[in-house]
Amino acid sequence: MALENIVVSTDGAVGLIQLNRPKVLNALSGALMIELGDAVEAMDKDASIRCIVIHGSERAFSAGADIDQMKTATPVSMIENNWINRNFDRLRHVTKPIIAAVSGYCLGGGCELAMSCDIILASETAQFGQPEISIGIIPGAGGTQRLPRAIGKSRAMELVLTGKFIGAREAEARGLVSRVAPVELYLEEAKTLAREIASKPPVAVRFAKEAINKVYELPLTEGLDYESRLFHVLFSTEDQKEGMAAFVEKRKPEWKGK
């Protein structure tokens, strides 16, 4: 089936997904989110792809959810359709690393989408915010939960309660984004980072992502135990044997993903 809201491509072991609704600044509609969920799940199952990059345009990663689609909704219709949370959950269960390459507007649902990814790399023009309060609602796809974890309660509270935006440099300083690049280079830098991650042993990458994400769910003691179990399991993999042998023999390892 032809895709109408995203563009999917590959660059070696990197899967690329571009949000493609330029007339509405890549507003997140139900149809777009279904296509996005299908695409990331397909890439997660594809052994030839080892890292995923989601991006928009230089002008906008995504300006938020499609308000025109939501303006007449009722609580019952939102619960029954639930296209927002259902498709965000699909991203949350992807095992391969996902990088959000963000330029321009990254607001509302767009900001929540970026925060659902594992790494955010931003252009100098990026603007992040949760302005839902200005249209009578609150963030509904993780904004009130992920933003405080990223930048702290006080600043997150200010942004959510006022609807104000922050720029790329503040987002970097506060830990919301990994790094900031010139607008003409941000996407290529995201691809370079993705290729670097893709060059690492796939099972170890998956376990590392899984362990880090447990920070949001487990107390420290349980998290340390979880990390230890994953660490020990990796000693049963062929890649662990290859990686350590290659290190001792001073050669480049050849990963099998086993």
SULRA-V851129 format. One record per backbone hydrogen bond with DSSP energy under -0.5 kcal/mol. CO is the residue of the C=O (numbers start at 0). NH is the residue of the N-H. If there is no record, write none. Layout:
co:nh
CO:NH
CO:NH
//
This chain:
co:nh
4:19
6:17
8:15
10:13
12:49
12:50
13:10
14:52
15:8
16:18
16:54
17:6
20:23
20:25
21:24
23:26
24:62
26:28
27:65
28:32
29:33
30:34
31:35
32:36
33:37
34:38
35:39
36:40
37:41
38:42
39:43
40:44
41:45
44:46
45:48
49:96
50:14
51:98
52:16
53:100
54:18
58:104
59:56
61:106
63:27
64:66
65:68
65:69
66:69
66:70
69:72
73:77
74:78
75:79
76:80
77:81
81:85
82:86
83:87
84:88
85:89
86:90
87:91
88:92
90:93
96:51
97:117
97:118
98:53
98:100
99:101
99:120
100:55
101:122
102:60
103:126
104:60
104:61
105:128
106:109
107:111
108:112
109:113
110:114
111:115
112:115
112:116
113:116
118:99
118:120
119:177
119:178
120:101
121:180
122:125
125:167
126:105
127:165
128:107
129:132
130:133
131:134
131:136
132:135
141:144
141:145
142:146
144:148
145:149
146:150
147:151
151:155
152:156
153:157
154:158
155:159
156:160
157:161
158:162
163:129
165:127
166:170
167:171
168:172
169:173
170:175
170:176
171:174
178:121
180:123
181:184
181:185
184:188
185:189
186:190
187:191
188:192
189:193
190:194
191:195
192:196
193:197
194:198
195:198
196:199
200:204
201:205
202:206
203:207
204:208
205:209
206:210
207:211
208:212
209:213
210:213
211:214
212:215
213:216
213:217
218:222
219:223
220:224
221:225
222:226
223:227
224:228
225:229
226:230
227:231
228:232
229:233
231:234
232:235
233:236
236:240
237:241
238:242
239:243
240:244
241:245
242:246
243:247
244:248
245:249
245:250
246:249
252:254
257:237
//
